[in-house]
Amino acid sequence: MPSYEIENEYYKEGLIVAGTDEAGRGPLAGPVFAAAVILPRGLVIEGLDDSKKLSGKKREALFDIICEKAVSYGVASASVDEIDSINILNASQLAMRRAVEMLSPEPDMLLVDGNIARGFNTRTRTVVKGDSISMSIAAASILAKVSRDRLCLELDKMYPEYSFAVHKGYPTKLHMELVRKYGPCPAHRKTFLKFLDK
């Protein structure tokens, strides 16, 4: 379960700490989303955990609580064109930087989920599996995941034949069959469709 153990190291120095995480690196379609969150010190949010371990209903409930209780938060994305142009890793980092830039006050220390932090203007620390270790990153993971899932529901209305509401853009058997049947739509990441060449 996430805790404030890492954050506390920096709180002792009087620093403002933010966590950041992304959602949607693996899907075949849609933007990659990221969120950044500054939580009040020691705030306990019941049930807060890595977004992947929670039901959609639980994530939605936590989304509202985090937005209400956070000192500051930002949610941003990098587009399908950006993903195809600079690759998914760089696009994920871009989305995270955009989310961090929305924070006020500016954080002194940024906890970044994963093992890569590129181009941030803030002091950073990468945290592998951060969304299950750090409260701030877990909160960011939920904001990013819910925001992306909501966008997939919009894509479902725009392109109903692809069932985006079901698979959220991920490369499920159903999704790949639908892309083979109908061809890609404008929401698909061209660089992720290599399975069509087989």
N, C-alpha and C positions, 0 to 999 in steps of 0.2 A: 504493500500500500504506500502511496506517496506520503511524504512528510516534509517538514521544513528544515530537515537536517542540513542540507546544502545551503539553503537561503540563510540559515542562522550564522554560518561562517562569515557571511558578508554583512548581515545586520549588525554584528558585533563591531564592524568598522564604520557603522553609520551609513552604509550604502543603500541606495534604492535598487532593488533587485527585480528583474522581469524574467519571465520564462517565455520561450517561443517554440512553436512546433508547427509542422505542416500536415496536411491531409491530401491524399490523392496523387501520390507519386506513381502508383502502379496502374491506374485505370487507362483504358484505351481512348477515353474521351473526357472532355471538360477541362477547365482550368485546374491548376494546383492551388490550393488555398493554404494560408498560414494565419496564425494568430499570435499575438504577444499580449501578455497580461502582467500587471503589477497588482499583487494581492496585498491587503492590509496585513501587517505582521501578525502571524499566529492565527489568522482567521480559519476556523474549522468549518468546512463545507461537507456535510454528511454525505457519504457515498462517492465522493470525488475520487476518480481513478483514471487510469489509462482509458481513453475513449473506446478503444477496441474491445475492452472487457465489459462494456456496458450496453444495455439494450438501447434502441433508438429512443424509446419513450423516456428512459432515465437520462439520456444525454440531453434531450430537449428540456427537461425540467432543470438540469444542472446549468444549461446554457443561460437560462433566465436569471438564476441565482448568481452566477459568476458575473454577468453583465451588471447586475444590480449592486453587488458587493465590492467589485474590483475598484481599486484606486483609479486605474486606467486600463483600457484595453484597445487593441486595434485588430481588425480583420482585413486581410488583403489577399490578392491572388495574382497569379501570372497566367496569361492567356494561352490558349492552344497554340497560337502563332509563335508566342515567345518560347514555349516548350519545344516546338519543332525547330526553332531557329537557334536556341542556345543550349539545348538539351535539358532533360528533366531535373538533373541535380542543380544546375545553375539557376533554372527557373524557380525551384523550391527555395533556394537561398535568396533570390530576388524577392519572392513573395514574403519571406520572413523579414527581410530588411524593410520592405514597405510597411509591414504590420508594426514593426518596432518604431518606425518614424512617426507613427500616429499617436504614440504614447506621450502623455504629459502628466506629471513631470518626466523628463528624460531619465531613463535608468542609468545608474553608474555601473551596473553589472548585469550581464545578460547570460542566462542559462539556455543553451541551445540544444534541443534534442538531437541525438545522433553523435557522429564523430567528426563532423565538418562544420566550420563556421567561416564563411568567406565574405569579405567586403563590409563588415559591420564597422560603424564608427564608434561603437561602444566596446568596452572591455568584455570579452566573452569567455565562457567556459562551456565546452561541449560535455554533454551527459548522455552516455549510451543508455538506451531504455529509460530516458529521462521522464517519459510520461508515466512510468510506474514508480518513480523514485521521488521526483520533485513536485510539490503542490503547484508551483507556478507553471511548470511545463504541462502537468496534467490538465490544469485549467485551460491553457492555450490549446491543447490537443482537442478538447471538447468544443471550443469555439470554432476551430478550423473545421473539424469533422461535421458538425451540425450545419455550418454555413455552406459547405460543399454539398452535403446531402440535400439541402433545400434547393440549391441550384439545379441538382439533378432532377428534382421534381418539375422545375421549370423546363428543363430540356425534354422531359417526358411529354409535356404538353406541346412543345414545338415539333418534336420528332417522335410521335407516338409509336411508330412501327419498331422502334429500337428497345422499348421497355426499360428506359433509363431509371424509372422509379423502382424497378425490381433489383437490378444489378449495380446501380449507381456508377455505371461506366467501367466497372472492373471486368477483366477478361474471363468472364464465366463462359461455360459451354454455350449457353443460350445467347449471350451477347455476340460471341464470335460467329455463331450460326446466322444471326440476324444481319451482321455486317457482310457476311458472304452472300446472303440472299439479296440485300438491298444496296450493297455498296456503302462506302463511308458517307456520313453527312458532315456538314461544316463543323460540328462539334468534335469530330474525331481528330486525334493526334496522328498526323500522317506517318510520323517516324515510329509509331507504335503498332503499325498494321502489317508487319513483316509476315505474319501468319497467312496473309492473303496471297503471298508469292509461292506458297508451298503447293 
